[in-house]
Amino acid sequence: MDPHFEDMMAMPRPTAAQLAYGSCTVILSTLAMLLLSQTSSGVGIAIIAAAALALGLLVAMTVPLPGKRPAAVEQPAPEEPVRASVAAPAPEPVRERAIS
């Protein structure tokens, strides 16, 4: 077995921001759901706790990781229209046609 196999398969550790956002989400959403539902049964509390944990995990996993920003795509500058350096021709005088 390759000695670096465990290093390649290791899961990345959560950042401080992920831990903070996830923990705050779990605590606040649990309190909010318990107050709004006014449940007192053990099953209701367990369902609310599981939902809060799932929500906290979702929030923690969606926090952007440092250094994983996509590189900005460099777009070429828009070309300016070419302006003619020749002066416009002077208008010709109006010629009247003879009525025949």
N, C-alpha and C positions, 0 to 999 in steps of 0.2 A: 504494500500500500504506500502511496505517495505521502511523505511526511508533511507536505503542505496542503494535504487534502482537507484537513480540518479548518485551515485558514480560509480556504476558498469557499467552504460551505457555511462559515460563520455568519450569523445574521448581524446586520449593522446595529450598533447601540443607539437607543433613542437620544436625541439631543435634549438639552435643558428646556428649550421652547416646547418641544413635543410633550415632555412630561408635565410642564406647567399648564399648557392648554388642555391636555387630556384630563388632568386631575381637576382643574377648575370646572370643566364641562361636566364631569361625573358628579361632583359635589352640588353644583348649582342646579343641574337638571334633575337630580334626585330630590332635592328640596322642593323645587317647583312642582314636579309631578306629584309628590306626596301631599303638598298643600292643596293643589288643584283637585286631586281625586278624592281627598279626605278618606282614604281607605284605612282600615285598621286590621284587615285580615292578613295573615302571614303570606298567603299566596299572592295577594295584590302587591304587598311590599316586595316580594321576591321578583315579580314581573317588572315592577318599576326599577328595581336595582339592576336587573339584567339589561333593561332597555337603556338605562343611564350608562352602564359599562360599555355597551355597544356604541352608543353615541360618543362617548369619550374616546374610544378606540378609533372611530371614524375621524373625529376631529384631530387626534394626534397624528394619524397617518397622512392627513392632507396638509399639514404644516410643511411649507417648502423647506427642503434641506439646504444647508449652506454649500455653496460650490457646485450645485447642480443646475445652475441657471443655463438655459439654452443660449448659445452664442447669438449675438445680434447679427442678423443678416444684413450685410452691407449692400445697399442698393446704389447703383450709379446715379450721379446727380442728373436731374433732368436737363436735357439740352435746351439751350436758349434758341429761339428762332433766329435764323440768319436774316439780318437786315440788309437791304440793298443800299449800297453807297452811291448809286447813280440817282441823280435828281429826276423826278417825274417830268415827262415831256410837257411842254407848255401846250395848253389847249389851242386847237386850230380855230381860226376865225370862221364864223358861220357863213357859208356861201349860199346865196339865194339862187334858186333856179328860175330860169326864165319860163314864163307860162307861154306855152305855144298854142 
